[in-house]
Amino acid sequence: MSALPYAPDSALSAEIRALAQSRDAVILAHNYERPEVQDVADYVGDSLGLSREAAQTDADVIVFCGVHFMAETAKILSPGKTVLLPDLAAGCSLASTIDAEQLRGWKAEHPGAVVVSYVNTTAEVKAESDYCCTSGNAVEVINAIPDDREILFLPDMFLGAHVRRMTGREHIHVWMGECHVHAGIDPEHINVQRAAHPDAEFLIHPECGCATPVVEAMSAGAIDPAGVHILSTEGMIKRPGESPRDEFIVATEIGILHRLRKAHPGKTFYAANDRAQCAYMKVTTLPKVRRALKTLTHEITVPSAVAARARRAIERMVAIGGSGAGPGLSGPAPAPFRTSNEDPGE
């Protein structure tokens, strides 16, 4: 399968756009949403891009076609806006691997440690954190922290391993959580696809279960590093436009293939694992988006005390972005760290 069935409904899409205009609403959709939901949105992107749009929008209403933690982030950044999640079942397996109580216990074991939370966490966990990060700016976030500070990185163990490897920092403790979709993309899938498409570039998300063994295999010389790129979803969107190659194997959730094919119609994209589908992302449908706009449901709220504490960590994430400039915990941020591709995003 390599992509979701595309089920456009021009009449329903037109009705949704008219409702959005009448409600003074902006529709934000994540890269992993259904193709028809992406097409009706005002902005499609990753968690960082969507957070920035939520913070900057002049609209009164934000319809967030993503998962619950993303809608919470939008509410924290735009407390005066009405933020709607079309389906409350849109959760996140990675975010559910740690809660605030568990984080407080972990912090008690490491007093004084700096807490860096991946954006895929609840508002309560963000409130217990010093920084949030995305996969695209995690390295820069870590490098904005003094070298002698102990760091607690959570909740994704594969991204944590990637950050530890890229920064060379010794004092990083990593929470053993994972995204069930990305963890299911393993080296076997990669070997099959690379054998089938030997001329294709390999674009891999650092949350993937194959990321660590692939990097280790490259280090050992078992895998040719040429044509292998560990990228956030936004980095994946940009890479085909920079590459002379025409074929790409994409190791992340298959919803991104729709945006890739729209952005680069002359190129061919293969899913590393065509079953890498997030059920939580796919619960949002066009009828549910229409219902959200008609009835203003389901409204997402965050307790003010939690929001105030979480906002600091989120704003640091947004400020650092992928530019290398951003606030450190003490003194100016260090010179920006660069991999081969500047890659702001999730």
Residue pairs with C-beta under 8 A, 6 or more apart in sequence:
1 254
1 271
1 274
1 275
2 254
2 257
2 269
2 270
2 271
2 274
3 35
3 254
3 257
3 258
3 261
3 271
3 274
4 34
4 35
4 254
4 255
4 258
4 277
4 282
6 35
6 36
6 258
7 34
7 35
7 36
8 35
8 36
8 39
9 36
9 286
12 286
12 287
12 290
13 36
13 39
13 40
13 286
15 290
16 27
16 40
16 286
16 289
16 290
16 293
17 40
19 25
19 290
19 293
19 294
20 26
20 27
20 42
20 63
20 293
23 60
23 61
23 293
23 296
24 59
24 60
24 61
25 59
25 60
25 61
25 62
25 63
25 84
25 293
26 42
26 43
26 53
26 57
26 59
26 61
26 62
26 63
27 40
27 41
27 42
27 43
27 63
27 65
27 289
28 41
28 42
28 43
28 44
28 45
28 50
28 53
28 54
28 62
28 63
28 64
28 65
28 66
28 74
29 37
29 38
29 40
29 41
29 43
29 44
29 65
29 66
30 44
30 45
30 46
30 47
30 50
30 65
30 66
30 67
30 70
30 255
30 281
31 38
31 44
31 45
31 46
31 233
31 237
31 253
31 255
31 256
31 259
31 346
32 253
32 255
32 256
32 278
32 281
33 41
33 44
33 65
33 66
33 255
33 281
33 282
33 284
34 255
34 281
34 282
34 284
34 285
35 255
35 258
36 286
37 65
37 284
37 285
37 286
37 289
38 44
38 65
38 255
38 258
38 259
40 286
40 289
41 65
43 49
43 50
43 53
44 259
45 53
45 234
45 345
46 134
46 136
46 232
46 233
46 234
46 345
46 346
47 66
47 70
47 73
47 119
47 120
47 134
47 346
48 119
48 134
48 136
48 137
48 234
48 317
48 318
48 321
48 344
48 345
48 346
49 234
49 345
49 346
50 64
50 66
50 70
50 73
50 74
51 70
51 73
51 74
51 77
51 119
51 314
51 317
51 318
52 318
54 62
54 64
54 73
54 74
54 77
54 78
54 81
54 83
55 77
55 78
55 318
57 78
57 81
59 81
60 81
60 82
61 81
61 82
61 83
61 84
61 293
61 296
62 71
62 74
62 78
62 81
62 82
62 83
62 84
63 84
63 86
63 289
63 292
63 293
64 70
64 71
64 74
64 83
64 84
64 85
64 300
65 86
65 284
65 289
66 85
66 90
66 281
66 284
67 90
67 91
67 92
67 95
67 280
67 281
68 85
68 88
68 90
68 91
68 92
68 95
68 122
68 300
69 92
69 95
69 119
69 120
69 121
69 122
69 123
71 83
71 84
71 85
71 300
72 122
72 123
72 300
72 302
73 119
73 123
73 126
73 314
74 81
74 83
74 300
75 81
75 83
75 300
75 301
75 302
75 307
76 123
76 126
76 302
76 307
76 310
76 311
76 314
77 311
77 314
77 315
77 318
79 304
79 307
82 296
82 299
83 299
83 300
84 292
84 293
84 296
84 297
84 298
84 299
84 300
85 292
85 298
85 300
86 284
86 285
86 288
86 289
86 291
86 292
86 298
87 283
87 284
87 288
87 298
88 298
89 280
89 283
90 280
90 281
90 283
90 284
91 280
92 120
92 179
92 280
93 178
93 179
93 180
93 181
93 280
94 118
94 120
94 155
94 156
94 177
94 178
94 179
94 180
94 207
95 120
95 121
95 122
95 125
95 155
97 155
97 175
97 176
97 177
97 178
98 121
98 125
98 154
98 155
98 175
98 177
99 122
99 124
99 125
100 122
100 124
100 125
100 127
100 128
103 115
103 125
103 128
103 129
103 154
104 128
106 152
106 154
106 173
106 175
107 113
107 115
107 128
107 152
110 150
110 152
110 173
112 149
112 150
113 149
113 150
113 151
113 152
113 173
114 130
114 131
114 145
114 149
114 150
114 151
114 152
114 329
115 128
115 129
115 130
115 131
115 151
115 152
115 154
116 129
116 130
116 131
116 132
116 133
116 138
116 141
116 142
116 145
116 151
116 152
116 153
116 154
117 125
117 126
117 128
117 129
117 131
117 132
117 133
117 154
117 155
117 313
118 132
118 133
118 134
118 135
118 138
118 153
118 154
118 155
118 156
118 159
119 132
119 133
119 134
119 314
119 317
119 346
120 155
120 156
120 179
121 129
121 132
121 154
121 155
123 302
123 306
123 307
123 310
124 306
124 310
125 154
125 155
126 132
126 309
126 310
126 313
126 314
127 306
127 307
127 309
127 310
127 313
128 309
129 310
129 313
130 312
130 313
130 316
130 329
131 141
131 144
131 145
131 313
131 316
131 317
132 313
132 314
132 316
132 317
133 141
133 142
133 317
133 320
134 232
134 317
134 344
134 345
134 346
135 159
135 162
135 205
135 206
135 207
135 232
135 233
135 345
135 346
136 231
136 232
136 234
136 235
136 322
136 343
136 344
136 345
136 346
137 317
137 320
137 321
137 322
137 344
137 345
138 153
138 159
138 162
138 163
139 163
139 166
139 167
139 337
139 339
140 320
140 322
140 324
140 326
140 336
140 337
141 316
141 317
141 320
141 326
142 151
142 153
142 163
142 167
142 169
142 172
143 167
143 333
143 334
143 336
143 337
144 320
144 326
144 327
144 328
144 329
144 333
144 334
145 151
145 328
145 329
146 328
146 329
146 330
146 331
147 169
148 171
149 171
149 329
150 171
150 173
151 169
151 171
151 172
151 173
152 173
152 175
153 159
153 160
153 163
153 164
153 172
153 173
153 174
153 175
154 160
154 174
154 175
154 177
155 175
155 177
156 175
156 177
156 178
156 179
156 207
157 174
157 175
157 176
157 177
157 178
158 178
158 182
158 183
158 206
158 207
158 208
158 209
158 211
158 212
159 206
159 207
160 172
160 174
160 175
161 174
161 211
161 212
162 206
162 211
162 212
162 215
162 230
163 169
163 172
164 172
164 174
165 215
166 337
166 339
167 337
178 207
178 209
179 207
181 253
181 276
181 277
181 278
182 205
182 207
182 208
182 209
182 252
182 253
182 276
183 207
183 208
183 209
184 209
184 273
184 275
184 276
185 208
185 209
185 210
185 251
185 252
185 272
185 273
185 276
186 209
186 210
186 273
187 210
187 213
187 214
187 217
189 210
189 251
189 272
189 273
190 202
190 204
190 210
190 214
190 249
190 251
190 272
193 200
193 202
193 249
193 270
193 272
194 200
194 202
194 249
196 270
197 247
197 249
197 270
199 245
199 246
199 247
200 227
200 245
200 247
200 248
200 249
200 268
200 270
201 227
201 228
201 229
201 239
201 243
201 245
201 247
201 248
201 249
202 227
202 228
202 229
202 248
202 249
202 251
202 272
203 229
203 231
203 235
203 236
203 239
203 248
203 249
203 250
203 251
203 252
204 210
204 211
204 214
204 228
204 229
204 230
204 231
204 251
204 252
204 272
205 211
205 230
205 231
205 232
205 233
205 236
205 251
205 252
206 230
206 232
207 252
208 251
208 252
208 272
210 251
210 272
211 230
211 251
214 223
214 228
215 230
217 223
218 224
218 225
218 228
227 245
229 235
229 239
229 340
229 341
230 339
231 239
231 341
231 343
232 343
232 344
232 345
232 346
233 252
233 256
233 345
233 346
234 343
234 344
234 345
234 346
235 341
235 343
235 345
236 250
236 252
236 256
236 260
237 256
237 259
237 260
237 263
238 343
239 248
239 341
240 248
240 260
240 263
240 264
240 267
240 269
241 263
241 264
245 267
246 266
246 267
246 268
247 267
247 268
247 269
247 270
248 260
248 267
248 268
248 269
248 270
249 269
249 270
249 271
249 272
250 256
250 257
250 260
250 269
250 270
250 271
250 272
251 272
251 273
251 276
252 272
252 276
253 276
253 277
253 278
253 281
254 271
254 274
254 276
254 277
255 277
255 278
255 281
255 282
257 269
257 271
260 267
260 269
261 269
291 297
292 298
302 310
316 326
316 327
319 325
319 326
319 327
320 326
320 327
320 333
321 344
322 342
322 343
322 344
322 345
323 336
323 344
324 333
324 335
324 336
324 337
324 338
325 333
325 336
326 333
327 333
328 334
